[in-house]
Amino acid sequence: MPQTLERATQVAREAEAIRAQADQLPERAAEIDHRLVSLRTRAQALTTRAGQVDPVLSELRRRFSAACWQDLQQVPQQAGENVRQAELKLKEAQAARDAQRWPDATSLLSTVRALLNTTDEAVSAAGDRLRRLNAVQKDPQQEIDRTRFAIRDAQRLAMTGRTTPDPRHARPLDDAVARLDQAITTLDGRHPDYWHFLTETEAVRQSVARVVTQIREERGTASH
């Protein structure tokens, strides 16, 4: 008797779970349909944007040294391949949705999204590279001033409340000054590697930011 009751309870529980799932089906289907449509639209838009990378690359090749664009060479081909893969996965996701294989559909849509995100980043990187190289070619001083300002700001902070800076802070800041000066010398010559210059100044600002964080953390700890 207890076993029969237990079985009946179990059956009732399972029936309730199935009913609850069935209630969620329209909602789940609608959500997956929405994602299918939005990812298809995004894949089409990326196909168009990927087609614009070649003209960007040819301008980079024409105006800047090879070191400035070499790592972007594969972008058009890779973007095309990624979008093709995404479209295949979308077809599979549609089939899974039609067969109500919800976990499969969801998993495939996540793969599509990851593929499109990667493509988006690569395609954006080419346009962003040209924009940044144009800016630095036109006026490198802006980048130099921005980096010098970050160094001076950190040096002021290192000296606050002290007569001499802590060597642990002073040394990396002195290195940052030397590294910036070195980066500036690379702008001399006929075809400067502007991309190397930009990555160097960015790296200098990051190292300076680390020193600033370290000083603030130490002072925060000391004041508690």
ChimeraX attribute file (.defattr): number of C-alpha atoms within 10 A of each C-alpha:
attribute: neighborCount
match mode: 1-to-1
recipient: residues
	/A:1	6
	/A:2	7
	/A:3	8
	/A:4	9
	/A:5	10
	/A:6	11
	/A:7	12
	/A:8	12
	/A:9	12
	/A:10	12
	/A:11	12
	/A:12	12
	/A:13	12
	/A:14	12
	/A:15	12
	/A:16	12
	/A:17	12
	/A:18	12
	/A:19	12
	/A:20	11
	/A:21	12
	/A:22	12
	/A:23	11
	/A:24	12
	/A:25	14
	/A:26	11
	/A:27	11
	/A:28	17
	/A:29	16
	/A:30	12
	/A:31	12
	/A:32	19
	/A:33	15
	/A:34	12
	/A:35	17
	/A:36	21
	/A:37	12
	/A:38	11
	/A:39	19
	/A:40	17
	/A:41	12
	/A:42	17
	/A:43	24
	/A:44	13
	/A:45	12
	/A:46	21
	/A:47	18
	/A:48	11
	/A:49	16
	/A:50	23
	/A:51	15
	/A:52	15
	/A:53	23
	/A:54	15
	/A:55	11
	/A:56	17
	/A:57	21
	/A:58	11
	/A:59	12
	/A:60	22
	/A:61	16
	/A:62	10
	/A:63	14
	/A:64	19
	/A:65	16
	/A:66	14
	/A:67	13
	/A:68	20
	/A:69	18
	/A:70	12
	/A:71	10
	/A:72	16
	/A:73	14
	/A:74	10
	/A:75	19
	/A:76	22
	/A:77	13
	/A:78	16
	/A:79	25
	/A:80	16
	/A:81	14
	/A:82	22
	/A:83	21
	/A:84	15
	/A:85	15
	/A:86	23
	/A:87	19
	/A:88	14
	/A:89	20
	/A:90	24
	/A:91	15
	/A:92	16
	/A:93	27
	/A:94	20
	/A:95	14
	/A:96	17
	/A:97	20
	/A:98	12
	/A:99	11
	/A:100	14
	/A:101	13
	/A:102	17
	/A:103	12
	/A:104	17
	/A:105	24
	/A:106	19
	/A:107	13
	/A:108	21
	/A:109	22
	/A:110	15
	/A:111	16
	/A:112	24
	/A:113	18
	/A:114	14
	/A:115	21
	/A:116	22
	/A:117	15
	/A:118	14
	/A:119	25
	/A:120	18
	/A:121	11
	/A:122	20
	/A:123	22
	/A:124	14
	/A:125	15
	/A:126	23
	/A:127	16
	/A:128	13
	/A:129	18
	/A:130	19
	/A:131	12
	/A:132	14
	/A:133	21
	/A:134	16
	/A:135	13
	/A:136	17
	/A:137	13
	/A:138	10
	/A:139	11
	/A:140	17
	/A:141	12
	/A:142	12
	/A:143	16
	/A:144	18
	/A:145	11
	/A:146	13
	/A:147	22
	/A:148	19
	/A:149	13
	/A:150	16
	/A:151	24
	/A:152	14
	/A:153	14
	/A:154	22
	/A:155	19
	/A:156	11
	/A:157	17
	/A:158	23
	/A:159	14
	/A:160	11
	/A:161	9
	/A:162	9
	/A:163	8
	/A:164	10
	/A:165	16
	/A:166	12
	/A:167	11
	/A:168	12
	/A:169	20
	/A:170	17
	/A:171	12
	/A:172	16
	/A:173	22
	/A:174	15
	/A:175	14
	/A:176	22
	/A:177	17
	/A:178	13
	/A:179	15
	/A:180	22
	/A:181	14
	/A:182	13
	/A:183	21
	/A:184	16
	/A:185	11
	/A:186	14
	/A:187	16
	/A:188	10
	/A:189	8
	/A:190	7
	/A:191	12
	/A:192	17
	/A:193	20
	/A:194	22
	/A:195	20
	/A:196	15
	/A:197	24
	/A:198	18
	/A:199	12
	/A:200	17
	/A:201	23
	/A:202	16
	/A:203	16
	/A:204	25
	/A:205	20
	/A:206	15
	/A:207	16
	/A:208	26
	/A:209	16
	/A:210	15
	/A:211	23
	/A:212	21
	/A:213	12
	/A:214	14
	/A:215	18
	/A:216	14
	/A:217	12
	/A:218	11
	/A:219	11
	/A:220	10
	/A:221	9
	/A:222	8
	/A:223	7
	/A:224	5
